[in-house]
Amino acid sequence: MSTATTAAHGHDSHEDHPTGLKRWIFTTNHKDIGTLYLCFSLLMFFVGGGFAMAIRAELYKPDMRFFSPEVFNQLLTEHGLIMIFGAIMPGLVGFANWMIPLMIGAPDMALPRLNNWSFWILPFGFALLIGSLFAPGGGPAGGWTLYPPLSIQGGIGTDMAILGLQILGVSSILGAINIVVTVLNMRAPGMTLMKMPMFVWTWLITAYLLIAVMPVLAGALTMLMTDRHFGTHFFNPAGGGDPVLYQHVFWFFGHPEVYIMILPAFGLISEIIPTFSRKPLFGYTSMVYATMSIAFLSFIVWGHHMFTSGMFPTSDLFFMYSTMLIAVPTGVKVFNWTATMWRGALSFETPMLFAIAFLVLFTIGGLSGVMLAMWPSDQQYHNTYFVVAHFHYVLFGGSVMAMMGAMYYWLPKWTGHMYNETLGKWHFWLTTIFFNVTFFPQHFLGLAGMPRRIPDYALQFAGWNQVSSLGAFGLGASQLLMVYILVQTIRGGAKAPAKVWEDAHGLEWTLPSPPPYHSFATPPKIT
Amino acid sequence: MSTCRYRRLVPFGLGLLALLSNVARAASGVPSDWGINIQPPVTPIAQDIMHLHMMVFYICVGIFVVVAGFMFYSIIFHRKSRGYRPATFHESTTVEIIWTIIPFVILIAMAIPATSTLLKIVNTRPGTQLLVKVTGYQWKWRYSYPKQHIAFFSSLSTPLAQIDDKAPKNPHFLLQVNHPLVLPVNEKVRFLITSNDVIHGWWVPALGIQDDAIPGFIHEGWATILKPGVYRGQCAQLCGAGHGFMPIVVKAVPQAQFVSWVKKEQAGEQIASANSAAATSKVWTKAALMTKGKQVFQTSCSVCHQASGQGVPGMFPPISAGHPFNAAPTLTAKLARRGFYKGGKIVEGPVAKHIDIVLNGISGTPMPAWGPQLSNAAIAAVITYERNAFGNHTGDIVQPSQIQAAR
């Protein structure tokens, strides 16, 4: 009886395949939703990148030239929020949507309607977040961290941004629940947890992080909202409140958030490197445990964002030690990837090039992270361009480069066409070179004494700022090439085989390229 | 011209080399052109930080070289295109234990000096000889010496024309103030750092101090400056539109010079308060008020309301009447209630309310209370100026005595 109902229902939904705009709005198909997430992420990457170009244009010379300081502060706030919540997070969710069902042999995500909703509330969130710039008084101008009391001073644009972020938080929680349910319930028979591809593992752990911390952000934002409009004094010292309380709550969300953005990237890299090394991933088990330890540690290190806030020395010591400890599991990961390459038979297609760049740049960012963990020297790094350089090495050099590599890795699978390898390599080299020209000098600027988030600076900082701005313009322009390659590949190109890469392993490569709209209707056999 | 170009290229090329050899060629107390490392330290704390920084930096470089070495060896020699046959190993418990333990040991080696430096930095009280209170304001600093009864504001002295690229820039562009903090050398100075409005960051690299100035908190720090000189820093924590424009200048002088500075400053404060009393009781001419008012407006008001008096759309209201201003209803309602806003435009409100706004600020907006910061004469002058400049022609003259009465 129940089998009959299921079959009938299944049949029904298979027939229902609208086309055109309706297909995208009403879709419950993980591949379509994955595509939507990835396209949205690309769009936001360019919006946020546009803000970055504006910031670097203003900083090209020591003058106030294009923007007033107030507008400059809005630009840097929006740049941060959009890149984090608009480009990186939806991008990684897009990969999860597309790849997790294919990798674990599931027909779709476990909660397809929820999946549709978690994507389609994003545009509303971003309409508020970006629309705030056009509100009277402009958008939020207190930096992406929205520290009170400064964020209490903002106009209605700040409220719009807060509400927008609440919506994005809901979207993330729903997406995360869906991933957990899918991974725990929908694996093909025989795929035990310890047989899952590393990308699925990292996303499972990330999803738990999201469920744990997005509500904390919601709490912080709600308190901010009631402080602004309903006469509460959570963060207002004049009313008995505490501005540092906000920092604790925010960073209790904010630090795991950093790992939310990097752990799935670790997963992507762990798929790419073994394929092009023609050798299995070194230390699978220790990779899983290292990911878990990083996730755990991410909850107990938030205080290092507050090393200049004047906490108790005992707290400073605790957060310094716990932060340093993160270097151990992170080191294990980097060593494992290197050991995977060691004595492999390497080839250097575009995905592998991005993966290697990830390894090098993420290691630089990780090591500057160790420097930042040292409380005493952090007194000289905190709130400077050294920090800006550090987190761009881990977020652009890390997360974004990993996503670019993964895009080239699975693009033939998704579209059924090979991308243009020559252009892909051009995109890689331009991105890598300009990335370093942009961000490496920012280490120098920070050490030499330039604070972050300033619209104008002393003459002594002019040289490196000019180099950095020129690099940024190049970096921005190079990404247009990526769009060209993408469009070209979607529209046509050499036919891609089912197993696109010679030594690729995993269930996704058992399906034709592109995979059928509904794949793994009967679960595959795992041997 | 060509020598100039070469002079710029040389430090560029030698940049990394200089970093590695830790050559600090910077002029003391200021960032250097093409600078790549922390400014030369002048306090024991800053020296300890510098040593720790360089030690950790070298360790990190070492780790990077080893990891990248393996990576690039692999990239060069273990290539498919060279016909290299892949190995099949995929785990080794021994190796994994080794590369978990080695980083752990390195971290402990770094944690030991870090801990002792931390404990030294937070040990603010013993041996304190001078106490200085630092208060952050949007966007200036106030320094007070409670025992010496000296207090003053210290704000950016770079003229607007230089910021707008209409005049050649001073070498200390954006790092110069009207009234530097003066401290004696070889004395332990304890700082009590707080804020009057939003969070600021009091950061002087050469002193090795960066402490957030948080309203409702007193943050303690200390410095024993070993070398006389001028040390420049900046606000480190985003604090609104003027964040990039509230530098810190510390002038460290020998003990004897400091004592005479204190005397001069105390006498100066007496004279200033006498002058201020005289200025308050005096009847000023309109021309004198306008001249002083323009000067006060440019240093205190133009960051938000702009030198043109046009404000920033939606954010900072214009001063010039008849100018449309479209902002959040919460802000325009506050202006309308005081008689300065009607029908979407800024209007010239009553004098009494104008004095109230400047003296007490508008709570819930960035408009601060200038009463505690400016003299009666300065406030009277700036109000007179605002009511007779930027196309405003009320003809009103406000005398310092009116301000005194309104306080």
Boltz contact constraints between the chains, C-beta under 6 A:
constraints:
  - contact:
      token1: [A, 63]
      token2: [B, 165]
      max_distance: 6.0
  - contact:
      token1: [A, 64]
      token2: [B, 163]
      max_distance: 6.0
  - contact:
      token1: [A, 68]
      token2: [B, 312]
      max_distance: 6.0
  - contact:
      token1: [A, 69]
      token2: [B, 241]
      max_distance: 6.0
  - contact:
      token1: [A, 70]
      token2: [B, 241]
      max_distance: 6.0
  - contact:
      token1: [A, 70]
      token2: [B, 312]
      max_distance: 6.0
  - contact:
      token1: [A, 70]
      token2: [B, 315]
      max_distance: 6.0
  - contact:
      token1: [A, 136]
      token2: [B, 314]
      max_distance: 6.0
  - contact:
      token1: [A, 136]
      token2: [B, 326]
      max_distance: 6.0
  - contact:
      token1: [A, 136]
      token2: [B, 327]
      max_distance: 6.0
  - contact:
      token1: [A, 136]
      token2: [B, 328]
      max_distance: 6.0
  - contact:
      token1: [A, 137]
      token2: [B, 314]
      max_distance: 6.0
  - contact:
      token1: [A, 137]
      token2: [B, 315]
      max_distance: 6.0
  - contact:
      token1: [A, 137]
      token2: [B, 327]
      max_distance: 6.0
  - contact:
      token1: [A, 137]
      token2: [B, 328]
      max_distance: 6.0
  - contact:
      token1: [A, 138]
      token2: [B, 314]
      max_distance: 6.0
  - contact:
      token1: [A, 143]
      token2: [B, 238]
      max_distance: 6.0
  - contact:
      token1: [A, 149]
      token2: [B, 198]
      max_distance: 6.0
  - contact:
      token1: [A, 150]
      token2: [B, 198]
      max_distance: 6.0
  - contact:
      token1: [A, 150]
      token2: [B, 240]
      max_distance: 6.0
  - contact:
      token1: [A, 153]
      token2: [B, 366]
      max_distance: 6.0
  - contact:
      token1: [A, 155]
      token2: [B, 328]
      max_distance: 6.0
  - contact:
      token1: [A, 156]
      token2: [B, 328]
      max_distance: 6.0
  - contact:
      token1: [A, 237]
      token2: [B, 215]
      max_distance: 6.0
  - contact:
      token1: [A, 237]
      token2: [B, 216]
      max_distance: 6.0
  - contact:
      token1: [A, 243]
      token2: [B, 214]
      max_distance: 6.0
  - contact:
      token1: [A, 278]
      token2: [B, 86]
      max_distance: 6.0
  - contact:
      token1: [A, 279]
      token2: [B, 86]
      max_distance: 6.0
  - contact:
      token1: [A, 280]
      token2: [B, 90]
      max_distance: 6.0
  - contact:
      token1: [A, 282]
      token2: [B, 90]
      max_distance: 6.0
  - contact:
      token1: [A, 283]
      token2: [B, 91]
      max_distance: 6.0
  - contact:
      token1: [A, 283]
      token2: [B, 96]
      max_distance: 6.0
  - contact:
      token1: [A, 286]
      token2: [B, 96]
      max_distance: 6.0
  - contact:
      token1: [A, 308]
      token2: [B, 210]
      max_distance: 6.0
  - contact:
      token1: [A, 308]
      token2: [B, 212]
      max_distance: 6.0
  - contact:
      token1: [A, 309]
      token2: [B, 212]
      max_distance: 6.0
  - contact:
      token1: [A, 310]
      token2: [B, 219]
      max_distance: 6.0
  - contact:
      token1: [A, 313]
      token2: [B, 122]
      max_distance: 6.0
  - contact:
      token1: [A, 324]
      token2: [B, 107]
      max_distance: 6.0
  - contact:
      token1: [A, 327]
      token2: [B, 103]
      max_distance: 6.0
  - contact:
      token1: [A, 328]
      token2: [B, 103]
      max_distance: 6.0
  - contact:
      token1: [A, 328]
      token2: [B, 104]
      max_distance: 6.0
  - contact:
      token1: [A, 331]
      token2: [B, 103]
      max_distance: 6.0
  - contact:
      token1: [A, 335]
      token2: [B, 99]
      max_distance: 6.0
  - contact:
      token1: [A, 338]
      token2: [B, 70]
      max_distance: 6.0
  - contact:
      token1: [A, 338]
      token2: [B, 71]
      max_distance: 6.0
  - contact:
      token1: [A, 341]
      token2: [B, 74]
      max_distance: 6.0
  - contact:
      token1: [A, 342]
      token2: [B, 74]
      max_distance: 6.0
  - contact:
      token1: [A, 343]
      token2: [B, 78]
      max_distance: 6.0
  - contact:
      token1: [A, 343]
      token2: [B, 87]
      max_distance: 6.0
  - contact:
      token1: [A, 344]
      token2: [B, 78]
      max_distance: 6.0
  - contact:
      token1: [A, 344]
      token2: [B, 86]
      max_distance: 6.0
  - contact:
      token1: [A, 345]
      token2: [B, 80]
      max_distance: 6.0
  - contact:
      token1: [A, 345]
      token2: [B, 84]
      max_distance: 6.0
  - contact:
      token1: [A, 345]
      token2: [B, 86]
      max_distance: 6.0
  - contact:
      token1: [A, 346]
      token2: [B, 78]
      max_distance: 6.0
  - contact:
      token1: [A, 346]
      token2: [B, 79]
      max_distance: 6.0
  - contact:
      token1: [A, 347]
      token2: [B, 80]
      max_distance: 6.0
  - contact:
      token1: [A, 363]
      token2: [B, 67]
      max_distance: 6.0
  - contact:
      token1: [A, 367]
      token2: [B, 60]
      max_distance: 6.0
  - contact:
      token1: [A, 367]
      token2: [B, 64]
      max_distance: 6.0
  - contact:
      token1: [A, 371]
      token2: [B, 56]
      max_distance: 6.0
  - contact:
      token1: [A, 374]
      token2: [B, 56]
      max_distance: 6.0
  - contact:
      token1: [A, 374]
      token2: [B, 114]
      max_distance: 6.0
  - contact:
      token1: [A, 375]
      token2: [B, 118]
      max_distance: 6.0
  - contact:
      token1: [A, 376]
      token2: [B, 49]
      max_distance: 6.0
  - contact:
      token1: [A, 376]
      token2: [B, 52]
      max_distance: 6.0
  - contact:
      token1: [A, 376]
      token2: [B, 114]
      max_distance: 6.0
  - contact:
      token1: [A, 376]
      token2: [B, 117]
      max_distance: 6.0
  - contact:
      token1: [A, 376]
      token2: [B, 118]
      max_distance: 6.0
  - contact:
      token1: [A, 377]
      token2: [B, 49]
      max_distance: 6.0
  - contact:
      token1: [A, 377]
      token2: [B, 52]
      max_distance: 6.0
  - contact:
      token1: [A, 377]
      token2: [B, 53]
      max_distance: 6.0
  - contact:
      token1: [A, 379]
      token2: [B, 210]
      max_distance: 6.0
  - contact:
      token1: [A, 380]
      token2: [B, 38]
      max_distance: 6.0
  - contact:
      token1: [A, 380]
      token2: [B, 49]
      max_distance: 6.0
  - contact:
      token1: [A, 382]
      token2: [B, 210]
      max_distance: 6.0
  - contact:
      token1: [A, 383]
      token2: [B, 201]
      max_distance: 6.0
  - contact:
      token1: [A, 383]
      token2: [B, 236]
      max_distance: 6.0
  - contact:
      token1: [A, 383]
      token2: [B, 237]
      max_distance: 6.0
  - contact:
      token1: [A, 444]
      token2: [B, 36]
      max_distance: 6.0
  - contact:
      token1: [A, 447]
      token2: [B, 37]
      max_distance: 6.0
  - contact:
      token1: [A, 447]
      token2: [B, 38]
      max_distance: 6.0
  - contact:
      token1: [A, 448]
      token2: [B, 31]
      max_distance: 6.0
  - contact:
      token1: [A, 448]
      token2: [B, 35]
      max_distance: 6.0
  - contact:
      token1: [A, 449]
      token2: [B, 31]
      max_distance: 6.0
  - contact:
      token1: [A, 449]
      token2: [B, 39]
      max_distance: 6.0
  - contact:
      token1: [A, 449]
      token2: [B, 205]
      max_distance: 6.0
  - contact:
      token1: [A, 451]
      token2: [B, 234]
      max_distance: 6.0
  - contact:
      token1: [A, 451]
      token2: [B, 236]
      max_distance: 6.0
  - contact:
      token1: [A, 453]
      token2: [B, 238]
      max_distance: 6.0
  - contact:
      token1: [A, 454]
      token2: [B, 244]
      max_distance: 6.0
  - contact:
      token1: [A, 455]
      token2: [B, 244]
      max_distance: 6.0
  - contact:
      token1: [A, 456]
      token2: [B, 244]
      max_distance: 6.0
  - contact:
      token1: [A, 458]
      token2: [B, 173]
      max_distance: 6.0
  - contact:
      token1: [A, 458]
      token2: [B, 174]
      max_distance: 6.0
  - contact:
      token1: [A, 458]
      token2: [B, 175]
      max_distance: 6.0
  - contact:
      token1: [A, 459]
      token2: [B, 169]
      max_distance: 6.0
  - contact:
      token1: [A, 459]
      token2: [B, 173]
      max_distance: 6.0
  - contact:
      token1: [A, 460]
      token2: [B, 31]
      max_distance: 6.0
  - contact:
      token1: [A, 460]
      token2: [B, 32]
      max_distance: 6.0
  - contact:
      token1: [A, 460]
      token2: [B, 33]
      max_distance: 6.0
  - contact:
      token1: [A, 463]
      token2: [B, 34]
      max_distance: 6.0
